[in-house]
Amino acid sequence: MSDIDDGLHTPVDATRGIGTPPVDALRAAGTSGPPVGGPAFDSDHPPRADLVSDCVHCGFCLTTCPTYVLWGEEMDSPRGRIHLIGQGLSGEPLSDSMVTHFDRCLGCMACVTACPSGVRYDRLIEDTRAQVERRHPRTARERALRTAIFALFPYPKRLRLLRGPLRAYQMSGLQRLVARSGLLQRLAPALATLESLAPRLRGVPRPPARVRARGTRRAVVGMLTGCVQSAFFPDVNSATVRVLAAEGCEVLIPPGQGCCGALSVHNGRRAEAQRFARRLIDTFESCGMDFFVVNAAGCGSSLKEYDELLADDPVYAERAAAFTAKVRDLSELLAELGPVARRHPLPLTVAYHDACHLGHAQGVRAQPRALLRGIPGLELRAIADPEICCGSAGVWNVLNPAPAAELGDRKAKAVLATGADLLVTANPGCLMQVAAAVRRRGGSIALAHTAHVLDASIRNLGAAALVDRD
């Protein structure tokens, strides 16, 4: 361990507490692999030493961490990664081994929920990843894959261009042929993962720029249409708009809106995320909205942290804080306003899956369940091990297809064990990941977003509208 004291790389006590992890494992993980010259972190938003020292290594996080559950490796647990961050702050170089353990983190934030000491692991891993992306030289293959991902997924227009070819591929029977051959999985696992995740596409008109409230107007809301959501789940956006209008909300949907930056910030691309955030604020801040509504969990968690993302920007810091104060998940806003639209019966058994960035990152768990329980005839069933991520985690499943598939299979098994008619969740990544895993297991269950269920109840469409959607 280096003993540098320059005001930035000060020795950090990251091993105090009664549950200190094995010293040999910590030492080996921090030093193996060829290091980049100099200390691990520079002065541009390094992970904070005081947050590292908050960890007492009690181990409460271990059983909720998906990578620790998979492999049982100390360095693939939150407390192990915090120790590595502490080593970096104490002057150790950024080794390949360190980066591997940081990259393996899904960012699900289950550890934040489990931690009795309130450790801000979310802040630590986000700042660490930004350092890794700037300072660690990746292989040509890694660079090519990440470049392709971030040239496509944060851009709704580019994603929408894929709809036509993808729909033709699905309807031609070629998709089934490729799946049976197993060739794509052997030659290009990341591409095979993307192919398996692609949902069955539906033709849904884009919502208009303004939708009037039905009945008395109770609120004016701006709405994020999202990237993957707008391209591959436009029916979720349409259902969201109808539910909001039925509950007395005037909905504003500027057509020029872009990515919120969630995918970028969760993967250490801080400057890119800041550019997306500034543009979104510019698009919505003058539209006169009372709230900003999000129906994708990963997006919502990042939007609620715009004040931190742009805290150093003299032009946007106050504007970002004002914007953040208006952000609500769809279920949050509906619970806050209270229901006015009549709910019609839906005789269904429903397994509700907590999307990690809704349950863990935003702490929104009670609201969607309360909304679902408010529907006559609907029965909620619990899923075993609800704190364990399904393995989607943004693009983690594309970057790490094998462990992501294992996590997906675990979640699919737990979902199918409920015997429910319908799986409901609030994130497009979760919908795609669980659907793919259910197919691999040869199982069958209908899947829907929370907005779909509320919309079907309000419009009196009946249970068939949800279970026979495919």
N, C-alpha and C positions, 0 to 999 in steps of 0.2 A: 504494500500500500504506500503510495507516494505521500510525502508530507509537505505539500506545497501550501503556502499561506500568502496569497496575493490579493485577498479580499474577495475573490470569486471562488477559487479552488481551495476552500478551507476544509480541514478534516471533519468528517461528519460521522457521528455515532449512529450507525444504522443497524446496530446489533443489540441494542439494549432490550431488556424485557425478559420475562420468564420463558418465553417460547422461542428463543433464538434458534434459527435453523442451523443445520450441520455446517461447521466451519470449513471442513475440507471441500464440501460441495460449493460453498460460496467462493472460496479462494480459487478453485479450479475454473469455475464459470467466468470469473472476472479476468483471467489472465490467458486463457487459451485462445489460439488463433492469432494471425498477424495483426498487430494493432496499427491504427492510424497514428502518425506522429503527434505528440502533444496530448494534453488532457482531453478527455472525452467531450467536454462541453465548452462552447465559447460564451461570450457575454451577452448574446442576443437571446433573451428569455430562456436561460437555463432552468432546469427543474429546481424548485426552491428547497434549500437545505432544511428549513424549518418544517416543511411538509414531510420530508423524508424522516426527520427525527420524531414526528408524531407516531410513527409505526412502532409498536411495542412487540411485534412479532408473536402475537398471541396465537395465531393459526386459525382464527375464526373464518378467514377468507378461503381456506384451502378447499373445503368441500363444496364451495359455490363456484370455484374457478374451473371453467371447462377444460383448460389445458392441463391443470393439475389432476383433474378427475380422469382425463385420458391417459396420462403418462406417469403420474406420481412423482414427477421431478421437481425438486425444490425451486430450481431456477425458472421453472415454468409456472410459478405461483406468484400472486401479487407481492407477498413479502419477500420472495427471492428477487424479483425484479426491482423492488424498492432498495434492497441491499446493493444490487448492481448500480443503481442510480447513485446511491451514496458513495460507492467506489469511484464513480466518474466524477462526482463533485469533489472528492478528495484528491483528484489529480490523475487517476488511472486512465490509460488510453482507451479509446473506443474500439474494442476488439471485435472480430467477426463473431465470436461466441456471444458477447454481450448483445450485439445487434440481432442475432438469431432469436434470443430469448425475448427481446423487445418486440420483434416482428411477430412472434407467435401469440402475443396477447391479442385477443379478439376485441378488446375495448368494450366488453359487455357491461361493465360496471357492477356486476353482481357483488364484487368485493366491497364496493362502496356501501351497498345496502347492508352487508353482513358485518362490517367493521364497527366494533363497539367504541373505538377511539375517534371515529369521524375522520379518518385519514382521507385526504383529497387525492386518491389515486388517479382519478380522472384528470386532474390538473397535471400531476406528475407525468403520466404516460403521454399526454398530449404534448407537453413541452419537450419531453425526451424524443418523441418521434420527429418533431420539427428539427431537432439537432441532428438526428440520424439522417434525415433526408438531405440536409445541407452538407454534412461532413463525412458521411460514409460512402466509399466507392462501391457501388453494386456491380454485379457481373453484367455482361452485355445482354444476357437472356433476361435477367431481372429488369434491367432498364427498358428493354423492348416491351415487355409485358406491361409494366407500369405506365409507360408512355402511351401505349394503345388504350389502356383502361381510362386514363385521364384525358385522352383526346376524344373520348366517346361519351362516357357516362354522365359527365356534368353538363352535357349540351342537349337539351330536349329536341331541338330540330334535327340533330344528327341521329338521335335515337329513333325519331319518328320515320326517318328515311329507311330504317331497317324493317319497318312493319310490313311493307309489301312483299319483299323477298322472303321474310320469315313466315308470313302467312302462306305463301305459295309452297314453301318447303314443308310446312306442317300438313297442308291439305293434299300434297302430291303422294304422300306415303313414303317419301324419301327419309323422313325423320325416323320412322319405325325401322326401316332397312338399316340405317346407320347405327341405330341403337342395338339391333340384333347382332351386327357384325363385330362390335366392340373395337373397331379399328381406330376410331377417333380417340377413345380413352387411352389406347396404347401410344398413339403418336403425339397427341396434344391434350394432356389432361385438363389444362385450364380452359381450352376451347370446348372440350367435352362437357365440362361443368356448366359453362355458359349455355350450351345447347340443351342440356337437360333441365336447366332452370327456366327456359323460355316458356311463358304461360300461353295457353290457347288464346289467340287474339280475337277481339270482338270489335266490330265497327260501331263506334259511338261518336256522335257529333261533339265537337268542342263546345263547352259552355260559353254563353255570351259574356261580354265584358261586364254587364250589370244585370243582376236578377233581383227583381222587386220582392219584398217580403209579402207573404200571404197574411192578410189581416193587419192588425196593428204592428207597426214597425217597432221592434224592441232594441235593435242594435244595427249598426253598420259595420260589416266585417270585410276585411281584405282576405283573400284566400290564395294560398300557395298551391299551384298545380303540380309542381315538382318535375323531376326529370324522368326517372323510371316510371313514376306514377302516371304522368301524362301520356307517356309513350305506350306503356304496356298494360296499365290499369285505368284507362280513361273512365270506365264505368264507376270506379270508386269516386272519382271527382264529381261525376254527374250525380251520383247518389248523395254525396256530401252537400252539394248545392241544393238539391231538393229538400233535404232534411233541414238545412239551415233556413231556407225560405219558409218552410212549413212551421218552423219555430219562431217566426217573426223577425228574421234577419234579412236585411238587404245585403247582397253579396257582390263584392267588387273583385273582378278578375282581369286585371290589365293584361292584354295579350303579349306585351313585350317582356314580361318577367322571365328571368332565367333561373339558374341554379342558386340554391341558398348557400352552397359552399360546404355542406356537411361532409360529403365524401372526401373533400380535400383536407379539411381540418382534422378529420379523424385519421388521416394517413400522413400527417406531418407536413402537408403542403400549405403552410400558413399564409404565405403571401398570396397565393392563388385564392384561398378561402376569403381573404380580406377583400380582394377585388370583387368576388361574387357578392359578398355582403354589402359593400358600398353600392353596387348597382341595384340590389334589391331594395335597399333603403331609399335610394333615389326614386325608384319606381312607385313605392307605396306611401311614402311619408306625407305626401300632400293630397292624398285622396279623401281625407276626412273620415277615416275609419276609427271605430271605437276599439276594435280588436283585430288581431291578425290570426287567422285560423290555419292550422296545419293538420293534415290527416295521415302523415307519415312520421313514425316515431323518431327515426334517425334525424330527419330534418328538424323536427321540433326541438330536440335536445340541443342542436347547434344554434338554432335561432334564439333560444333562451340564453345563449352565452355570447351574443353579439357585443354586449357591453364589455366583456373581457377581451374578445377578439380585437376590438377596435379601441381599446382603452388608451393606447398611445397615439392615436390619430387626432391631432388638434381640430381637424375639420369635422370628424365623424363621431368622436367619443360621446358627446352629449346626445347626438341624434341616435346613435346606436342604443344608448341606455333607454331613451324614450321609446324606441321601437321595441326593444326587448320586453318592456313592461306591458306591451299590448299582446304579446304572443300567447296563444292558448292552443292546446290540443283540442280537437273537435269535441272529445268527451268532456274535457274540462269546461269548455264554454257552455255546452248543453246542460251540464250539471249546475253551472253557475246561474244560468238564466232560468232554469226550471222548465218542465215540459208544458206546452199549451196544445200541441197537436195531439189528437186522439190516437192511442195505440190500439191496433186491432190484433186479435190473437194470432200467434204463430206456434202451433203445437210441435215443438222441436226440442231435442236435447242438444245442448251446445257446450262444447269444450272451449273455454276461453284461454288463449295463449298470451301471456304478458310479453310483448316485444321488449327486449332489454332496454332500449333507449326511451321507452315509455315508462316501464315499471321501475327500473334501477336508476336511469339517468334523470328522469323527470319526477319520479315518485308518484306517477299517476296509475293507480291500481283500482281504487274503489269506484271511481267515476264510471268507467266503461261497464263494470259489473253491475252497478246500480241501474244504468240505462238499460242493460239487457234484462235484468230482473223486473224492470217496469213493463215488460211486454207480456201480456196475458198468454198463458199456455207454454211459455218458454222455460225450460229447466236447464240450469247451469250445472256442469260437472267439472270437478277439479282434475287437473293434469298432474301426475306425479313429477317430482323434482322440477317444479316450475321455475326455480332460480337458474337452472342450467340453460345456457344459450342453445339455440337450434343450430348454430354453426354458420349462419348467414353473415352477420357482422359486416355489413357494407359490401366490400369486395374481398373480404378475408377468405370467403369460400372459393373465390377464383384464384387467389394467390396461394391458398393452401387446400387444394381440392380433397386430398385423402382424409385428413383429420376433420375437415368440414363435413364430409360425407358420413363419417362415423358419428359425429355429433347429431347430424340430421337424422340418422337411423335411430339413435337413442330417443330423440324427440318424437319421431314418427311412431315408434313402439309405444311410448307413453300416451300419445294422442289416441291411437287406435284402441288401446286398452280401456279407454273411457267408454267405449261403445256409443259415443255420441253420433248424432246425425250430421253435425256441422262443426267444423273448427272455425273459430272467429279470432282474428287478431287485427292489429292496427299498423302494420308495416308491410310494404310490398316485398321486401327482401325475405321476411319470414314466410309470407304466403308462397313464394317461389321455392324456398328451401324445403319447407315441410311437404309441399306438393310433390317435389322430386323424390324425396325420401319415402313417402308413402307409395309412390309408384314402384320404387326399387324393391320394396317389401311385398309388392303384390297386393297391397291393401286398397281400401277405397273409403274416402270420406269427402264430403263436400267442404269447400273452403270459402270463406267470405270475410270481408272487412266489416268492422262494426257499423260503418255507414250503410252497407248493404242491408243489414238486418233491420236497422231503424227505418230505413226507407221502405222496405217491404212491409213492415208493420203499419207505418203511417199511411201508406197507399193501399193497404188491405190486399196485398198481392197473394197472400197465402204462403205456406211453407214450401210449396213446389217451386216457387220463384227462386228459392235459395238452394235447395238440394238438387234441383234439376238444371242448374245454370250451365253445366257443360254438355 
